[in-house]
Amino acid sequence: MRAAETEVGPEKMLTRMTVDLLRPLPLAGLRVAAETTRHTKTLATTRVMVHDLDDTLCATAATMHLVRRDLGAVPNVDITGPSYDTAVDGPFPIGEIRHEKPGFAHFSDVKYPAGTQHGPGPKTVWMRTPQLLAGEVQSPIQSICALADCGNGISWNAPTSEMGFMNTDLTVNIHREPASDWLASESLSHWQASGVGMSQSVLFDTEGPVGTALQTLILFPPS
């Protein structure tokens, strides 16, 4: 997301990103490069590639950016999102980590609506993304990506000791730039006997909805 926003510039808002995850991403390091594939007055698109330090392609992404305009007040639906004011601290949705190094869960602040049951099924989670790069404050849309990629982990239908549920892609659509540090995801997962699943999430800031996230899932029983 950062590479795509840097490539296009601030005059256009990133409204969609689809990432295809081709292989596991190593902890040793990554190289991210973005290139513009189309740029007009109204929109821009990019292609992003992520390689490891051995130059193996690990992930690809495509993004859409739309020009910002000031239209004043426009008709819109009135949706009441989850309340941050009554949210309470809670654990990261998935407790298991497959290595002993510090992971994403160690650096993210998490809250839940009061009374949330932390078992299987649909859930709502509030999350605050930490500063990712020293000396740089990430954009609001960069910040929401971390939460957007948690849909399958928020809404698992069985623990990982009974079924794995890895996502093979992520599509994020944003219609309004988030205006708060704390962001929420209302997530649910569909699991099928074919071994294919899908996670779908509605994303919120403290003022209301800002976008959606979809993940395609591959299901695998533990070996």
N, C-alpha and C positions, 0 to 999 in steps of 0.2 A: 504493500500500500504506500509506504514511504517513497519507494523508488518511482512508482507511477505518478504520485503527486508532484514529486520533484521534477520529473520529466515534462509534465504538462504545464505546471505553473499554477499560481493561485487564482487566476482569473476564471478558471473553470472548476466546478465542484465534482469530485469523484462520486459517481452515483451507483456504479456496479463494479464488482470484481468477482471473477470466477477463477479459482485456483484448482489445478489438478495436481494431486500429490502422487508422484511417480515411484518414490522409494523413501525409506526412512531418512530423515534429515540428521546428519551427524552433529555431535556436540563440538567437534574439532573446529568448525568454522564453515562459512558459506560465502559465496560471491553472488550478489544480486545485481542484475542489469536490466534496464527498461529501455524500450525504443518506441517511438511514436509510429503508429501505423496509419493514422488519419488525423488531420487537424483542420477544422473549418471554424467559421465564426461562431457556430452553434455548439459543436461537439468536438471531442478528441477521443481517440482510442489508443491504447498502448498494448504491447506484448512484453511480459516480464519473464525472465528466466532465472532460475536459482540453481547454481552449481555448487558442488562441494569443492574442497581444496585440491582434489585429484581431477577436477574438471568434468565430473560425472553429473549429468543433468538430473536434478532431484525433484523439481517442481516447475510448472509453467503457470502463467496467469494472463488473463485478458481483462482490461478495464475500460470503462466508459466514463467520460467526463462531460458535463453540460455547463454551458455558460451561465453565470449568475446574473439575475435580473432583479430589479426592485419593482414589483407589481402592486405594492401596497396590500391592503386586505383583500383576500380572495375567499370564495366559499369553500368550506372544508367540512369533513365529518368531525364530530366531537366524540372522542374516545377517552375514557378515563383509564389511565394506566395504573400499574401498581404504585403503592404509596411508599416513598422512601422514608418519610417521617416516622413510620411505625415499624420499619425493618429492624431486625435484631441480628447480631453477629452470629455466624455459624461456620461450620467446617467447609473446606473446599469440596465440591460435589463428588469427586473421586479421590479416595485416600491412597490407592495403590500407585506406586511409581516403580518402573521396571529397572531402575538403577539407583545407586546410592548418592549421586550428585544432586545438588540443589536443583529443583525443577520449578516450573511455572507456578505450581500450587503454593510454593514457599513465599512468593513475592506478591501475591494478589490478595487484596482485602475483599472479603465476601460477607454479604448480609442476605437474610431471607425475610419474607413477610412473616409476621408473628404467627405462630401456630403451625408452621410448615412441618410436614412429616418428611423425614429424610430417607424415606424408603424408595422403592421403584415407582416409576410413572412420571407424568408431567409435573414440572415444577417451575417456579420463578426464582431467579437468583439476581441479586444486585452485586456488581463487581466494580472495583476501582483499579484501573491499570496503573502500575508503577511507572516511573520515568524509565524509559528503555535505553536511552543513550545519554551519557554524561554531557552536560552542557547544552542539551537540546530538549525542548519541550515538544513532544509529538502533537500532531494535529488531532482535533476531536475525532475525525474519522479513523485515523491510525489507532487511537485508543480503543475504539469500539471493536476492532478486529479480534483482539484477544478474547473478548466475551463472545463474539459471533461464532468463534470456532469451538465453543464449549457446549453447543446444543446437545450433542450425543452424550456428553458427560453429565449434563444437568438432568436429562430425562431418561436415563437408562431404565430398561424394563426388568433387568436382572443384574446382579453384581458380576464383575469380571471373573470371579471364581466359577461362575456358571456359564457365561457367554461373553465372548469378546465382541466389540462393536466399533471397529475402527472406521473412521471416515476416509474416503478416497478423494474427496473434493470438498470445496466450500464455495458457495455463491452468496455474496452479501449485496443487498440493494439498499441504498440510502436515499431517502427523500428529503431529509432535513438534517443539517449538521448538528450533532449533539451539543448541548449548552451546559452540561454539568459533568463533574468528574465521576460521579457515581452513575452507572448505567445498568439497565436491567434487561434480562432475557426471559420471556415466557416460552418454554420449550416443551416439545413432546416428540416422541420417537415412535415410528412404525417399524416393527420387525416382522419379517415374513419367513415362512418355512423354506423358501428358496435360498435363504442365506443372504438376501438383499434387504436392506432397510433404508429408512430416510428419517432424518431429524429436521424439524421445522421450528423456527423461532421467530417471535416478534420482538424487536429491540426497542428499548425506551430510554429516554433520559428522565430527569425529574419533572419535566414539563409535559411529557407525552410520548407517543410513538415517533420513532425516527427511521425505522427500516425493518428489514427481514433478513434471515439467514437460512440457507438450506444446505444440508450435507447428505450425500449418498453414503450409505454404510455397508460394510461387508461384515457379516456375522460369522463367528468361528468359535466352536466349543473349545474349552481349554484342553490342551494335550496332556 
